[in-house]
Amino acid sequence: MTTPLPPVHIALMQPAGYVHSLGLLDQARYVRYQLRRLGATVTLAKNRLREDSLNIVFGAHLGFPEDWRRRHACIFFNLEQLGDGGAAVSEAYMKLLRSSAVADYDASNVAAYASDPSDVPLVPFLHAPYLESADTLPLADRPIDLLFFGSMNARRRAFIDRIEAGGVSVAMFDYPLYGAERDAYIRQSKAVLNCSFYDSARFEQARVFQCLSMGTPVISERRPGAHAPAAFEDAVFWIDPSGNELESFFSQHFATPAYIEEAHQRLAAFRTHDPVDHYADLLLFGVGFMQGHGINRLGSGDAGAWRPDCINLGSGKDYRPGWLNLDVQDRAEPDVVLDLGAPLSLPLTLDSRYGGQIELTAGSIDVLYANNVLEHVPNLTLMMTNVLALLKDGGRFEIEVPYEHAMTAWQDPTHVRALNENSWIYYSDWFWYLGWFEHRFEMIGSSYLDLKLQPCGKESASFMRVVLRKVETTARERTIARTMQADLRLPEDAIPDDEHISPSGPADLALQHAAQPSAARPPAPSHHGHALAALAD
């Protein structure tokens, strides 16, 4: 009997603007390829999880909302070197690994977070056929002798200095490059240099597999005690940096015809290794985990619609994990395409693009954040009214906008307004102009920001940061509103059934009386009570 495969979603965590998260692309792409080989449907996104899929999360050490695990089945793929001499990760990340399903690429990491190593699927990064290209330059014709890429520290700098002292130039990037932009240089190199960043000196297969798969040799240091998977033993040029082997390799062998021939042999050896069994184990592990997660979710009562308490107006690079991210543009890949500047009827149930449903109700949101949004909104009054309705009493509307007197105010052709210190008065002091009555905003924070979004004086401001809080209006404020608004806001004063007078009684007779010519009318009774009694008779 065939085990049904769940859809798989790969998520890369990236703090806003953090370019080095792109270093996860190679591994995420490889996992996607291997799981698709096994018949799984696999999607991939940045910072987004799916409720209807098995989520494999890369980069959780950069931050991950812990409560996300309640609604999303997550396996965390650890790529950090953990333990003595390894990466200095946060205790929050270690706690996450200890209490979650985890996959890893190196068995040496597992003891740092798992009591039973058999609970952690180990999946290597080996040959990637999709990286082969018929247009790849022959090794002897490549213009770059030796390429190094990655973060720099003292031990790497010392290793590179030894090579360059022997007359071999090591090319490096002036700024971070990842993906196809970096790969174009790898394909032009006779070799890529690999040396450890951490004292743990674990072999960085997650970096090396990409280069070898593109047909570029890798020359790697190998310190005593360092372990490498079998697939790399015959594929990599290994150098012990403790003696003079480093200097002799580059002065006598590198870039020679013998080196070119040996490199081809090593690259061919790497292509013979297929990790499909490891990825089948990972997928089987994920099937069982997702089934268990679904049972636990039903038991905890988390299976219904999600009721968020924080909303981010924006998406794309500004996507906030754990928040409800709204945008008017589908290409920004928000949780939901929704315009708060259009009429909104609450409560509202929405289908998320990432599976599951979302329920919005009046007075349910703690924080609503809008970063460079308000200057684009055609009907700002309606948006502010909708935001006021969504927020709880005491809920905050946090706003960043270009400052009116700065060049940033009109640099975007989609701007429809500029904002300054007085732009918020109608939403606070003059709320009654907008038809508001029971609630308004009060300003609880205001500051100026420079181009780097750092606090500054008014004269240097490029942006404004404003924090508004929803408050209940006072009796005096409601009296002013009743005075200034056209609507008198009187209740309808419904008449109970037992207070209604029958239409066939006095009211009907009164209408008949009024319809008669004046000469035929009987004289009007002099006492109201007697008149009602007479009419009732």
N, C-alpha and C positions, 0 to 999 in steps of 0.2 A: 504493500500500500504506500503510495507516494505522500510524503508529508507536505501539506500546503505551505507555501512560502508567504510570509507577510511582506508587504511593501517595505522597502528600506529607505530611510532618509539620512543622508550624511550632512551634519551641521558643522561648520567652521566658526568658532567663536572669535570675534574680532572687536576689541574695544574701539570706539569711534576714532577713526583716523590712524589706527595702529597698523603700519605697513607690514610689520614682520609677521602678522598672521597669515600673509600670503605664502609664507614658508610652509604652510600646511597643505597647500594645493597639491603638491606632488603625491603625498601619501593618501589624501582623500580621493584623488583621481584613480590611484592604483587600487584601492579598496573597492571603489565603484566598478572598475573593470572586472576584477576577480569575481565579485558577487553577481554581476550581470552574466558572466560565463556560466554560472550555476543556475541561471534562470530567474533570478530575482529582479523585480522592478525597482530601480534605484534612482532617487532624486538627490540633488545636492544644493545647498543654500548656505548663506552666511547669517549666523545668529538666529535663524528660524528653526523651530522644531515642528514636527507634525504629530497630531494626536492620533492619526489613523495608521501610523507606521512605526517600525522599529527604528529608533534614532541611534546612530553611531556618531558620537560627539568628539571632535578634535579640538584641542586648545582650551579645555575647561580650566586649565591652570591660570588662564587670563581672566577668569571670572565666570561664574555660572550661578543663576538663581536656584538655590537649593529646592525651593518649593515647586520648581518646574517638573521635578521627577514624579510628583503626584499625578499629573495629568498626561505625562509623556513617558513612554518606555524607552529608557536610555542605557546604552552601553558606552562607557567612556574609554576612548582609545588613548592610552598614555604614551607619549613620545618623549617625555622628560627622563633624564638620567637621575634616578633616585637612589638614596642611600649615601654612605660615606663618600665624600669627594664629589658628589653629584650636584645637581641644580638646587638652588635655594628657593624652593617653592613654598607657598603659604601653608599654614596649618589648615586653613579652610579647604584647600585642594586635597591635602592628605586625608582629611576627614571625609571628603566626598568619595575618594577612592576606596577607603575602608568600608564604606556603607553602601557601595554601588556595585553594579556589574561592570567589569573592566576587561579590556583586551590590551595586550602589550606586545612589543616587538622584541623585547630582550628579557630573558628569564632573570637576569641579575637585578632587575627593578622590582620584581614581584614581592620579595621579602619585606620591602618597605611598607607595604599596605595590605597584604593578604596573609592570613594564617595558614591557608592551604593552597599551595601553588597550583594544584589541579583545578582550582576554581577559576583560573585566569587563562583564557585561550591565548596562545602565542602564535602570532601571524607575522611571517617575515615579508620583507619587500625585496623581491627578486626581479627577474627580467620582465620588462614592460614592452611587449611587442608593438604597442601603438606608438612608441617613440622612435621606431626605426624609420629611416628615410633614405630613399634611393638617391637623393641629392646631396648626401653627406660628403664633404670633401675627404679625399684620401689623407691619412694621417700625415704623410710627409709634406703635403702641400698646405697644411694649416698655418695661418699667420701668427697665431698665439702659441708660444712654447708651453708655458705653464700658467694655469689659471687657479686662483684661490678666491673663494667667495664665502662669506659668513662673518659673524661678529668677531672682532679683534680683541685679544687680551695679551698679557705679557708673554705667556708661554707660546702662543701662536706666533707672536711677533718675533720671538727669539728663534723659533724653528725656521721661519721664512728668511730671517737675516742670515742664517747659516747657508741657506741655498744660494741666496743672492751674492754672498761673499765669494762663492765659487764661480761667479760669472753668469749664472742663469737668472734671467729676469722673471719675476713673478708678477703677472698682471692681476690687478684687483679693481673692484668697482669704486667709483667715487660716491655712490649713493646706492641704496638698496634696490636690487632688481630681483624679480621672481617670475615664475611662469615662463611663457614663450619668450619674453624679452631677455631673460637671463639665459635660457636654453640656446638662443642664437649664438651667444659667445662660447658656450660649452662646446658646440658643434665646430667651432673654429679653433679649438685648442688641441695641442698634441697630448695634453694630459691635464687632469685636475688634481690639485694637491689637497690631501685630507690630513688634518692633524687635530687632535682633541682639544676642546675648549676646557673641559673639566679634568680634575685630577683623577676621577674615576676611569677615564680613558676608555670608555666602552666604544666599540666600533660603531660608527655612525652610518649604519646601513640605510637609514631613512634618507640620507643625503647621497650616498654613493650609488645606490641602485639606479637613480635617475641618469647619472652620467654614463655608467656602463651600458645602460639600455639604449642610449643615443649613439653608442659606438665610440665613446671617448674614454681612454684609459684613465685609471685612478692610481695615484701614487700615495700611499698612506703610511704614516708612522705606525709602528707596532711596539709598544712598550711591553716589557716582561709581564706576563700574567694576563694580558689583554686577550679577550676571547672574540672570535669572529665566527659567524655561521659558516657551515661547510661550503655553501655555494660561493662564498667570497674567497676561500682559501687559494684557489687557482685562478681567480679572476682579477685580483688586485696585485699591484707591485708593492710588496711589503718592505719597509725599511726600519731597522732598529736604530733609534736616534741616540742611543747611549754611547756608541763608538764612532768610527769614522766612515761607517757604511753610507751615511747620507752624502758626504762629500764625494766619495768615490763613485757612487751611482750617477750623480749628475755630471761629474767631470769625465767619466769614461763610457757610460752606457746610454744615458738619456739622449733621445732624438737620433741615435745612430740607426743604420739599417737593421742591425740586430735587435734593437729596441722595437722598431716598427713591426718586425716579424713576430717577436714575442708578444707584443700588445694584441695583435690579431688573434693569436692563440688563446690568450686570456679572455678576450671578449667573446670568442666562440664558446669557450668553456662556460661562461656565465649564461649564455642563451640556452643551455641544456637543462637548467633547473626550473621546475614548475611547482609553485606552492599551492596548487589547487586543493590538495587534501587539507591543508591548514585552513583555507577559507571555507571549505565545506564544514569543518568543525565549528568555525566561527558562526556560520549561518545556522547550523543546527542548535548551537548554544543560544542564539538570538531567538529562534522559534520558541524554545522552552521558556526563555525569560519573558517574552512578550505575553505568552499565555498566562504565566503566573502574575504578571503585572495587571492584566485585565481582570483577573479574579480578585486581586487585592483592591483594585480601584472600585469595583462594584461593591465590595464589602465596606469600603470607607465612605461611600456616598459621594465620590467625586466624579461619577459617570454622567452627570447632567450637564447642562450648559455652563460655560465658564462665566463667572460674574467678576470681571476685573475691578480693581480699585485704583488703578493708575492708567492714564491714557497719555500717549505721546502723539501729538499732531505732527506727523512726518514719518518718513521711512527712509529707504535707501541707506545712505551712510549714517543716518541718525537713528536707525532702528534700535530700540531699547528692549533687550531680552527681559521677559517677565512682565512687560507692560502690554496693553492693547495699543498696537501701532496703527493709526489711521492715516490715510492719504487720499487725495483726490486723483492721483495718477497710478494706474495699475503697474506701470513699469518700475515704480519704486518698491514693488513687492511688499505692500503692507499686509497686515493680518486681514484687514477689510478695507475695500474702497468705500469711503463714506465722507461726505462733505458736511461738516458741521456749520457751514455757512448757508445751508439750505434748510427748508422746513424739516423739523424733526418731531416725530410722534413717539412718546415714551409711554410704556415700556416698548423695547424694540429687540427682536431676536434676529441675529445675523449669522450667516454661514461663513466660517473662517476659510480662507484659501488654504489653510494648513490643517484642515480636518476639524470636526467638532463644531459646536455652536457657541455663540457668545450672546449674553443677555445684558442689555443696558437698561437701567431703570433710573428714574429721577432720584436725586439725592444719594447716589451710591458711590461716587468717585472721591477719593482722598486728594489726589494730585492730578492736574492736567498740565502738560508741558507743551509749549509751542516755541520752537527755535526757528526764527526767521520765517514765520508763517503769516503773521497778521498783515504785513505790508502787501501780501498777494491777494487777500480775500476781498472779493467785490462787495459782499454784504456783511460788513464787520459787525453791525448792530445785531443782526440775526445770529451770527456766530457767538457773540458774547452772551446773548440771551440763552442759547442752547447750552453753553458752558455753565452758566449760572444754574440752569435746571439740573444738569448732571452732577454737579458738585454737592457733597454733603455740607451741612452747616459747619463752617470752619475749614472747609476744603480750600486748597490753594490752586491758583492759576499762575504758573510760572512762565514768564514771557521774556524772550530776547528778540529785539528788533534793531534794524539800523537806526542810528540817530539822525534826526532831520538835517542837522547842519553839517553832517559829514559826507564825504564823497560816496560812502557806502549806501546812502539813502536812495540814490537813483541809478546805481550802476547796473542793476538787473532790469532788463526791459519788461519783465512781468510785474514790476512794482506798480501798485495803483495808489499808494499813499506814502507819506513820510510821517514819522511819529516823533513827538517831543514830550516835554514834561507835562504839558496841558492835555495830552491826548487821552488821559485816563479820567478826567473830571466827570464826564457824562456817566461813566460806569460806577462812580462813587458818590460824589456830592450831588450831581444832577440826575440821579437815576430815574426820576419820575418822567423826564423827557422821553425815555425809551419805553414807557409803559410798564416799568417794573413797579412793584408795590411792596411785597412782603420781604424781599431780599435785595441786596445790592452788594457791590464789592467795596472793600476798604483796602487801601494800599498799605502794605506792611513792610515793603522793601523796595528800594530804588537805587540803582548805581550806574555809573558809566564804565564802559569797557573799551579798551583800545583794539587795534587790529588783531592782536594776539589773544583777545578775550581776557585780558588782565585788567583789574580795577585801575581806573585812572581818573584824572580831573575832567571837568566838563569841556575844557578847551582842547583836550586831546581825544575826545570820545569819538569812536566809530560806531558803537552800539550802546543800547540801553538794556539793562536787565531790570525787570519789574516783577514784583510778587504781589498778587491781589488775593484777598481772602473773602470768601462768601460769608456774609453776616446777615442776621435778621434785622430788618429795619425797626427803629424805635417808634413808640406811639407818636412822638412829635414829627418824625420823618414821614410816617404814613398820613398824618394830618396834612402836612405840606403837599404830599403827593395827591391827596384827595382834592385839595384846593386848586392845584395847578393842572391836573389832568381833566380831560373832557368827561371821562367815565366817572360817574358818582360812586360806583362800586357798592351800590345798595344790594343787599340780598333780595331774592325774589319773594321771600315770605310766603311760602306755600301754605294754602288754606287746607286744614284737615277736613276729611270727609264730613265729620259731624258738625262742622262750622258752615258748610255750604247751605244756602237757602235754595229750595227747589225752584227750578226754572219755571214751573207752572204756578208758582206762588207770587209773592209781591213783585219780584223783578219783572215777571212777564206782564202782570197787570199794569205796572208802572209804564211799560213800553206801550201798551194799548192806550193808556190814558194820554200819553204824549202824542200819540198818532191821531187822536180825535181833534176835529175843529174846535177852536176855543169856545164857541157859543154852546157846543154840545157837552163840554166838559163839566162834570160835577164840581162843586166847590172843593178846594183843597182842605184836607183835615188840618186842624190847628195844632194837633199833638202827634208827634212822630209815632209814639207807641200805639196810640189809638188807630193811626193810619195803617200800620202794619197789621194790626188785628182785623181791621175792617177789610183790607185787601185780601187777607188770608181767608176771610169768610166768603 
